[in-house]
Amino acid sequence: MAEKTLMSTIAYCEKSATIYVYAGDGSFEERSDYDGVVSVFWESDDCALLYGANGIFGRKNLLKIFAELYRRGARRLRMKRAKRHRMPFGTIIEEGTVENTWEIDLPKALNIQTKQSTTPA
């Protein structure tokens, strides 16, 4: 009896990343000390979840992070924050007992004008 050969297909999908914030000319390549780090998990092609943030960010660096993720296709960001913390540029979309889920509309946060379709439905 001949053995059946099972055909398989694999797919590699990059769903996560890490963003580092460096002071001055610091870089990952040089393994410089970083001021902040945050992990990114892509929930869909246009929505990323930020988690595990640690360090110093500030609004200027947050906007740089937002711009980089926008460049990579994100239009919305989500982040869970302890109730006592806020998320600049964000809106609470889900309230929990100890933390809230925030969502950031990237075009709005970055003040990017998006073209609205003018074609009638």
Disulfide bonds with the S-S distance in Angstrom:
none
